[in-house]
Amino acid sequence: MARLLSISDYGILLTLFSIIYLLAVFSESIQLVIVKYSSRENDGGKLKNLLMRSLKKSFFVSLFLFALYLVLAVPFSYLLKIEYPLMALNGVIIITLFLSPVSRGILQGKKRFKDLGVNMLIEAIIKLALALAFVYIGWRVYGAILGTFFGLLIAFFLSFIKLGDITKSKEKPAYVQDIYKYSKPAFVVNLAILLFYSLDVIIARIFFSEVAAGSYAIVSILAKTIFMGTQPISRAMFPLSAENKSGKKKSENIFLNSFAITFAAIISALILFYFFPEFIVKIFSGKEIEMSSNLLFYLGIAIGLLSLSNLILLYKLSLGKIRGCAYLFFLIIVEVFLLSFFSKDLFQFSIAFITAAAIFLWGVIFLVRER
């Protein structure tokens, strides 16, 4: 997309995706809750009941939120300088965000990582192929959004192939009362992470010109490959730690191994960002954008800190209820203040983002505790 779209259009696309990332808090929360339950449940009939009930509730909630999104998109289309039909089309993705995490949550909870990985890979291939085709024929940002929607939808239906043993089981009532108690901290944690992850692009869209915001969007998504690349580590850690019944020591070992792998991945990425920023931006976008190249290493540091925060939060969440989640929203307010106040230029904006990420990590370590 960075190669096919203009810098301005790419800025619009990343802003729309940032909105979707915020809405994905529901998706991530649903998936974590399903993982938590299914990792400890071996009865296929009860898992089938969980699957069907969750899909039904998720579908109706997604329709309500889609209708609400269409209303809120009216003022935001003016604020973000994005035409309303495009904002509205972007909202259709909400429906798939509520359905996919249910089936994928069971795959993850039962540690079927290969099946989960293949499904996510299929989604990525379909999204990429359709988006490229639609943009190539002239649909621009509309094509990228449509390709994303169809990729998510097709992958959702294909996920049921690997759940055949569960869907063919005789359905039994599943006791899910504990799920609702667990869902609140899961929602709060994911909302905080995704807010922090997404707000920089949205705020940049408000304070900077379309070209500057587009240049920032390019380097932002490159830096966020650190977060995307380390996500599988935390996803694999979560069910292993959640199902562990051998005591806290084994869970700590699982976490320390995950932390070491994540930290090594972050350092490797930062080395590449430091020594080859121009080359990476050119390969990614097909353009020489000095403004983006100068920021890549700094944004990489910020996203690296966020990736560590995400791992720590998911570990604490996997052990049960955690307290102090409300502090996370205060840390988000700090991020918004820093990015809004230090917006004289993109370099100052990037340093503010690093500072906010460091404060967020400090808060995750010292303010959010296990109960």
Helices and strands as residue ranges (DSSP letters): H 7-38, H 44-79, H 84-91, H 93-109, H 113-134, I 135-139, H 140-159, G 160-163, H 164-167, H 177-207, H 210-223, H 225-243, H 248-275, H 277-285, H 290-293, H 296-318, E 322-323, H 326-341, H 346-366, E 369-370
